[in-house]
Amino acid sequence: MILSYIVPIVLLAMILAMFWIMPTLVPYNLPFGVRIPPQRQQEPALARVRRTYYGGLLLIALITTLGIGILLQRFPAYWILFGSSIVELVLCMLNYLLSHYTLLRAKERGQWYAGLHQAVVADTQASLPQRLPWLWLIIAWLPLLAIIIISIIRYPALPQSIPTHFGINGEPNQWTNKASAVWLLPVTGLVISAMLTLLARYVPIAGRTLDPADIEGSRQRKQLLAQNWIRLIPLLEGGINLTFLLVSLMTLQVLPTNGATSGAISTLAIVPSIVVVIALSVAISKTRRQPQTSTNRMSYVLRDDDRYWIAGMFYVNKDDPSIFVEKRFGIGQTINFGNPMGILVMALLIGIPLAVAILSKAFAYKH
């Protein structure tokens, strides 16, 4: 059952790596989710916050490693590894919040925006829907088509009860009736793929605000981010659908229905996410090296909008018609919780997986 331990170990490494590289991926004027003017890039307070943040991550890595080593001597390894992933994530978030509020207080005490001309510049061309790479999207949907075709062929030969969950020992401990087990997954895949396709078309529209201190440079950055987002969505979609296909092949008893196969699929399931995170990170790092070409540089600075952001992570602005906005700490977009449509989208993003989980439990039973 070594494969059962690979996923949580990879999760531990991914969490630390994600928090380590995240400060290098945000725009220059948004360190730790705090809006700062260009003139304050070399502030000693900002340098101290960075040192404290990375020192905190190293301490978290040490605590997690020591904790796992001690607990593994007393408790099952599988649950310790997954539990430590949750603890590590919480500690990393607390470390970020400490850095965020420390920098926010330094900015307020130093009155970093005093005397500066603040402005908001909008790129109206960015409000148009994006062209989608339909060929790649069609390829990404092919695993779903394969699931449907194989399900139709295999359905008559399947038993009425199909194992859908396996214990740590590799033995099945949960079964589901044939119809639910076969068709719930492809229907879920269709809904998720449709939502991802819509996100690929409309999420890049969120990047309409430009930096008045560097108008052309920020426009180039947002255009490049939008292009990469559109290219990477089919990759993520295809990875998810391929995982659904592998799980369906187990359900349809084309692949062996055992714990080893389940563990292998669980491990493969995180690969698309890893690839997308790495690719987006590389793309964002390239945008930070875009030339500063604006002739208006330093005449104005982007408006201090910290009041609309809770902890630098949650955007709440009822006067902003945008549904999606660029994250301040993280990769991609986040919801405008001040917009009713944004709340609806978030409810769907949370509700669909939750509904699938509830339905799976409702149809499942134990012998």
N, C-alpha and C positions, 0 to 999 in steps of 0.2 A: 504493500500500500504506500510505496514511496511517492507515487503520483499525488496522493491525497495531501501530502505536505508541500508539494511544489507551489500550489496556488497561494496559500497564506504566506509562504516565504517571499514569493515574488511581490505580493501585496505590500509586505513590510518594506521591501526595497523601493518599490514604486512610490509609496507615500513619502519616504524621506527624499527621494530624488525629485519628486514633484515640488515639494516645499523648498528644496535647495535651489532649484533653477528658476522658480517663479519670479523672484524679485528682479531677475535679469531680463525677463520677457515683457514686463509692463512698460508703457511709455515713460520717457524720461521725467515727465512732470507728474507721475503718479506712484512714487515709491510707497510701498506698503499701504496702498489705497488712499493716500493723502495727496490732494492737489497742491502742488508747489509751483511758484514761478521759476522761469529759467535762471534767474539771477541767484537762486539759492541752491544750485547743484552742488556746490562745494562746502556747504554748511557743515561745521564740526558736529552739530547735533545729528545730522543725517548720517554721517560716517559712524558715529557712536551707535546709532540704532542698527545699522547694518552689522556691525561687529557683534552686538548683543544678540541679534537674530540668528546669525550663523553659529555663534557659540551655544545658543539654546538648542539648535538642531543637533549639534554634536553631543550635547549632554543628553538629549532625548534618545539618541542612538545608543549611547552607553547604558542608560537606564533600561531601555528595552532589551538590549542584549543580555545584561546581567539578570534581569527579571526572568527572561525566558530560560536561561541556564539554571536558575534556582528552581523555578516551577516545574520544569521538565522532569525533575527528579521525583516529583510527587503526584503529578497529574498527567492525563493523556496528552500526548504531544499535539494532536490535531486541534483540539479545542484551545490549548494554550497559544498556539500560533495564530489562530483566528482572533482570539481574545486580545492578544498583544497588538494586532493590527488596529483594532478599535481604540485601544488605549493610546497607541502611537499617534493615530489620527487626531484624537482629542488634544493630546499634548502639543502637537504641531500647530493646531488651530489656536490654542491658548498662547503659544509662542508668537504667532502672527499678530493676534489681537494686542498683546503687550507692546509689540513694535509699532503697531498702528496708532494706539492711543498715546504712546510716548512721543512719537513724531508729531501727532496732532497737537499735543500740549506745547511742544517746542515751537511749532508754527504759530500758535495763538499768542504765546508769551513774546515771541520775537516780532509779531505783527508783520509777517513776511509780505503781505499784500498791501501794506500801507503805502499810499502815494502812487500805486501802479494803476494804469488804465486797463480795466477789464472789459472783455468783449466776448461775444459768441459769433462764430462764423459757421454758416451751414452750406454744405455742398448739395445743391438742389438736384444735380445729376445723379447723386447716389441714391435718390429715392425711387429710382426705376427698378422693377424686378430684374433679377439676374438671368442670363442665359445659362441653361443647364446642359451639362455634357450627357446628352440622352443615350449615346452609345454605352458609356460606362454605367449609367443607371440601369439600362436594360441588362447588361451583364450581371450587375449586382442583384437583379431580381430573378435571374435564372435558377438559383438554388430553391427559391420558393416554387417555381414552376415544376422543378424536379420533385419536390415534396408532394405536390398535388398529384402528379402523374403516378409516382410510386405508391402513394396512398390508395389511389383508385385500383391499382393492380393488386396490391397486397391485402386490401381490406377483407375480402371474402375468406381468406385463409387464416386470419388471425383469431386467436382465442378470445373469449368474451372478457377475460381479465388480463390486463397487461401491466407488468411491473414498471413503476415510474420513479421509484426512489430506492436508494441503497444505503445500508448502514456502513459504519466504518469497517466492518469485517467483510464488506463486499457482497453481503447477502441482501436480496430485496426485502424491504420491510413495508412497502406501500404499493397498492395496485389501484388501477383506474379502469372503468369500463371502456370497452373498445372504441366506441364512437367519440367519447370525450378525449381519450388519449391520442387518437389519430388526428382529429381535426382542430383541436384547440391551438396547437402550436402553429400550423400554417396560417390560421386566421389572425393570430397575434402577430406573426411575421408580416402579413399584409398591412395591418394597421400601423405597425412601427415603421415599415418602409415608406408608406405613404406620408407619415408625419416627417420623416427625415428628408424626403424629397421636397416637401413644402418648406422645411427649414433651409434647405440648400438654396431655394429660390428667393426667400424673403428675409432671412436673417442678415445677410450682408447689407441690406438696406439700413440696418441700425447705425452704421458708421457714417452719419451725416455731418456730425460736428467736427470742424477743423480747428487746428491750433492757430490763433491769429499771430502768434509769435513765429510761426513757421508754416504758413498756409500750404505752400506747394509740397513741402516735405511731408506734412501730415496727410495730404491728399494721396500722395504716392504710397504712403504706408497703408492707408485704409484700402486703397484699390488692390494692393498686393495681398492684404489679408483676406479680402473678399474673394479674390481669385483662388487662393489656396483653400479657403473654406469650401468653396464649391467643388474643387477637385477632390478634397478629402472625404466629403460626405459619401460619395459612392463607395469609397474604400471601406468606410465604417459600415455602411449598409450591407455591402457584400460579405464582410466578415461576420456580421450578425446573422445574416441569412445562411451562410455556410455552416455556422454553429447550429442553427435550427435544423439544417439538413442532417447533420451528423446525429443530433439528438433524435430526429424523426426516424433515422435509419435504425437506431436502437429500438424505438417504440414499435416500428414496423417489423422488428426482428430480422432485419437484414444484417445488422451488426450484432455481436454478442451482447445480451442484456445482463451485464455484470458490473461490479464495482470498478474493475480495472478500466473498462471502456468508458464508464461514467467519469472517472478521474481524469482520463486522457482528454476527453471532450471539455471538461471544466478547465483544464489547463490551456487548451487551444482557444477557449472562449475569450481569454483576456488578451490574446495576441493582437486582434484588430485595434483594441483600445490603446495598447502600448505603441503600435505603429503610428496611429493618428496623433497621439500626444507628442511623440518624437518629431513627426513631420511638421506639426503645427509649431512646435518649439523652434525648429530650424527656420521655418518660414518667418516667425515673429522676430527671431534674432537678426535675420537679414533686413527686416524693415527698420530696425534700429540703426542700421548703417546707411540708410538712405541719405543723400546729400541735403544739406540745409540750404534750399534755393530761394526761399521767400525774400523778396525785396522789402517786405514789411517787418522783418525780424526785429523783435525787441520794442517796436512801437506800442504794441498792445500785448497783453497776456490773456490766456484763456480764463474765463470767469471762474472764481472760486466757488465750486458747487458742492463742497463737502456736506452742506446741510441736507442734501437730497440722498446721501448715502449713509446707511446704518452699518457701522463697523467696516466701512469700505467695501462691503459685499452686497448689500441689499439696497436697490435703487427704488425710491418712492417719490415720484413727482407727478402729481395729477395734472399739471399744466403741460407736461410733455406728451405729445400724441404717440411717441414711439412705443411699440410693444417690447422690442428688444433693444438693449444697449450693450456696448462693449464692457466686459468685465474690468474691474479695477485690480483684482487679484485673482488670477486664473487665466485660462485660455478660452477664447470664444465669447459668447454672448450671455447675458443674463436678462431676467424679466424686469420690466418696469411695474412694480407692485402698486403704483399709483394709477395705473391704467386698468380698467375693468377687463379689457381683452387680454391683458397680460396675466391677470389672475386666472382667467378662464384657460389660457394655454397651460399655465402651471398646473391647474387642476387636472387637465387631460394628461400631462406628462407624468403626474403622480398616480392618477386614477387608473390609467390603462394597465400598467404593471400590477398595481394592487388588485384590480379586478381579475386579472389572469391568475394571480396567486390564490385569491379567494375561490375562484371557480375550480382551480386545480384541487384545492383542499376539499371543496364540496363534492367533487366527483370521486375523490380518492377514498380508499378504505384499507384496513389491515386484516390480514387473515389471523 
